[in-house]
């Protein structure tokens, strides 16, 4: 089933920055962009450094696409698709995320 | 007088639309009035990326047609109306809604339909196919009350469909008739690796399964019964067992059809009726149906050319493909199965990284015939170029698939490709066309995409396109913009002045007034640094958090495995035995690796985020404070032991070093700043290799500026001599703030000096003679920074809210299980790849 999983309160998030959540055994990086009043979720594992660090990167946009810059070697990943800007052949998982009643939820398979 | 002929296009899918686009760009556009029928309720959309509909893309995002395309080109489109019959005698098309259009030329782009095997029970509810947006909506609706979904067909489309089911949150099964996944594109080894990887993602794969009956399930809606007696219960079934050409309308009007379907076409894509063309998946050329979009596009271009009187022909297509299936890279090139006579095969398999690569080469090992890549497909573009252009292989072809262990690149540089080499196969763009566009002024991938359409199809050629672009730009010597990034049309110095003049206190305010978009890591860090230099607010205040790089965010230095190192301040390199003991005890307690730094302090490595506050509590308790090793700020003031102990010492270098370090600690700057103070001209502290160097003389202090060690060493310039301490400090205040105000982003003082107009003499005039009348202001600003100094760790430890950040998970107290240490020379270090594998095996066995 398509399942929304409650993760945390919106106050647990960092504005214009990320946190990492453990959801169903997976490490998920969640980013909160107050300007867009939106949250985005991608895998926390950085395929370039092979370390669980993406939640600690910086967010923004490049060429109109929302992005995250890895804190390790600074590759950029699309926040909505997980695809790497520098190498479209590389991507991280992207998950639908939402804020509902001040609670943050992400959707993933059971 | 209207002399235009009428051209009717049946079908507005990807290929139909590509044809229209090419036609209106061609000379033929003035000769035809164009009418097109589109059975679906919306105009052409991107079927290749259909599964993205489930990961957030809307039907609008997937659209391939701008809203005004049809109106702009005077094309009459009948949306939601299917062409029903063709009368070749009368040369007219009649639609389902009864519209009748007379044609002079007719193009069939009717595409294909998903093949549903005639298994008894295939018409039950929630037995669906995967081709249109309406199909997706039906799948979405069915998924709402389903737990388990099954895809029949383990080919390329079947696996795409399986991804869609997992995105919808279903337990997903794939049932394949053949003994491996993607049987057409992959060999046994590649198929097995793909299966392994997909199963690891939670999809259950059933091979060699022939479904014989679908009937009622016990736990689920359906039960699939296989010929081998096994059964599978599922709530939703998606058939994706291949495609069949939609040739019914052509068949009904008597056009020649292949024995297994498909509208027969010649090299001009003409059917057996010279007034009728067929393109895309409905067309049969040389006994072949082409189920990829690129050959369909080639056919579309061929017909557009033929109608404008240009010679063109379709002579088959390369069916090489690269895609990402459920995040797994898969590519297949040419003769993947090594069916060519005498073909030789190389394979590389990496079990730990789950990579499989296979090269098929000619008997003489000179030509690449085919390849299979699973798990890692970055070499696809290079291999495809070898294959398509017949480029002679290197002496050891296996180098192309073996991991690169050194810096030596085995890839084909863009320079090695001929101008005729096709870079983008979707839109048939050659390297020559791309170079032409670059010469005509394109400097970004975005511009190249719109100018040439390259990389705007499947996107697989994007990395190659980028390397061609970079290579050509370098050749053209293109000047680099001085804008800090795309979000601000300003240099760092401009931004500094704007913040100062307009008294701007936050990034958001600056962005609203002078920028665009959301910002990026480049401008955010630069502005964060400027705000910190100018206002000296606590950097983890809410408006500033997002401006900090991870080192500043966690007030520690990130290392390669995601742990951090901790460097307490040891002013002037002077430390008490109790201080040393305290450092040792903390390191021991938290299992940290310790090393003495070049700046005369101790670095403690291997701290996890959740340990940082605990470690700092103890360090602060023992009298330490933040060393700002994580910031672009003052690092250390190194010193020799000076006149206090040294037989040759002239003055108290340690005392001055401590005073200077305490004065400037916490000052944020465009880059890190290092000082040193030597007690005599023997220069044991190496002050002339520092941003600010001070050397004692018989008559006072000599000040040196803008030196550097590191990548490009630079001896510091002697700036002023025989200074008393008050004057020395005044000058340093002024130099530092002038640097903070005027340097470029991440520019060390050495480069700042080298790029300064007027150089050393100018800097002397500004600082020593106050030529700009800025001296007081510079000193006042420094005084502000000094007065507002805080130990960032002390502030952080007092704030419960801020401490919440220091845990790996926001919703769990667990630690990151990917951090693994091993012991070496009596201390810990991060495990390397081999060791990590071993560790995982032990863990799994336990």
Contacts between the chains, C-beta under 8 A, distances in Angstrom:
chain1	res1	chain2	res2	distance
A	1	B	143	7.2
A	1	B	144	7.8
A	1	B	146	6.9
A	1	B	147	5.8
A	1	B	168	7.9
A	1	B	169	4.9
A	1	B	170	6.7
A	2	B	143	6.0
A	2	B	144	7.3
A	2	B	168	4.8
A	2	B	169	3.8
A	2	B	170	7.7
A	3	B	169	4.8
A	7	B	810	7.4
A	7	B	811	5.7
A	8	B	810	5.1
A	8	B	811	5.1
A	12	B	804	6.9
A	12	B	810	5.0
A	12	B	811	7.6
A	13	B	810	7.6
A	14	B	545	5.6
A	14	B	546	7.4
A	14	B	805	6.6
A	15	B	542	6.0
A	15	B	545	6.5
A	15	B	546	6.3
A	16	B	545	6.8
A	16	B	546	2.8
A	16	B	547	8.0
A	17	B	545	5.2
A	17	B	546	4.6
A	17	B	553	7.2
A	19	B	805	7.7
A	19	B	810	4.1
A	20	B	808	6.0
A	20	B	809	5.6
A	20	B	810	6.5
A	21	B	809	5.9
A	21	B	810	5.1
A	21	B	811	4.9
A	21	B	812	7.7
A	22	B	809	4.5
A	22	B	811	6.2
A	22	B	812	4.3
A	22	B	814	6.1
A	23	B	811	7.8
A	27	B	809	7.6
A	27	B	816	7.4
A	30	B	810	7.4
A	33	B	518	7.0
A	35	B	508	7.5
A	35	B	518	6.3
A	36	B	518	7.9
A	45	B	818	7.5
A	49	B	560	6.5
A	49	B	562	7.5
A	50	B	818	7.9
A	50	B	833	7.9
A	51	B	560	7.0
A	51	B	561	5.3
A	51	B	562	3.7
A	51	B	818	6.6
A	52	B	562	5.7
A	52	B	808	7.7
A	52	B	816	5.0
A	52	B	818	4.9
A	52	B	819	8.0
A	53	B	550	7.4
A	53	B	558	7.1
A	53	B	562	4.4
A	56	B	550	4.3
A	56	B	553	6.6
A	56	B	554	7.2
A	56	B	558	7.4
A	56	B	562	8.0
A	57	B	521	7.6
A	57	B	550	7.0
A	58	B	520	7.5
A	58	B	521	4.0
A	58	B	524	5.9
A	58	B	525	7.4
A	58	B	546	6.9
A	58	B	548	8.0
A	58	B	549	6.7
A	59	B	518	7.5
A	59	B	546	6.9
A	60	B	487	7.6
A	60	B	517	7.4
A	60	B	518	4.8
A	60	B	519	4.5
A	60	B	520	3.9
A	60	B	521	6.5
A	60	B	523	8.0
A	60	B	524	6.4
A	61	B	517	4.8
A	61	B	518	4.3
A	61	B	519	7.5
A	61	B	520	6.8
A	62	B	486	7.1
A	62	B	520	5.9
A	63	B	444	8.0
A	63	B	446	5.7
A	63	B	486	7.2
A	64	B	517	7.3
A	66	B	518	7.3
A	67	B	520	7.1
A	69	B	520	7.0
A	69	B	521	4.0
A	71	B	549	6.8
A	71	B	550	3.7
A	71	B	558	6.0
A	72	B	558	6.9
A	72	B	560	7.5
A	72	B	562	7.7
A	74	B	521	6.8
A	80	B	55	8.0
A	80	B	56	5.7
A	81	B	52	7.2
A	81	B	55	7.1
A	81	B	56	7.9
A	86	B	466	8.0
A	87	B	378	6.9
A	87	B	463	5.6
A	88	B	459	5.3
A	88	B	460	7.5
A	88	B	462	4.5
A	88	B	463	6.6
A	89	B	322	7.6
A	89	B	324	7.3
A	89	B	329	5.8
A	89	B	377	5.7
A	89	B	378	5.5
A	89	B	380	7.4
A	89	B	460	7.7
A	89	B	463	6.6
A	90	B	378	7.8
A	91	B	324	6.7
A	91	B	327	6.4
A	93	B	327	6.2
A	94	B	55	6.2
A	94	B	56	7.7
A	96	B	55	6.9
A	96	B	56	6.0
A	107	B	169	6.8
A	108	B	169	6.8
A	109	B	166	4.9
A	109	B	167	7.5
A	109	B	168	7.9
A	109	B	169	4.7
A	109	B	170	6.9
A	109	B	171	7.6
A	109	B	172	7.7
A	109	B	202	6.6
A	110	B	147	7.6
A	110	B	169	5.8
A	110	B	170	7.8
A	110	B	171	6.6
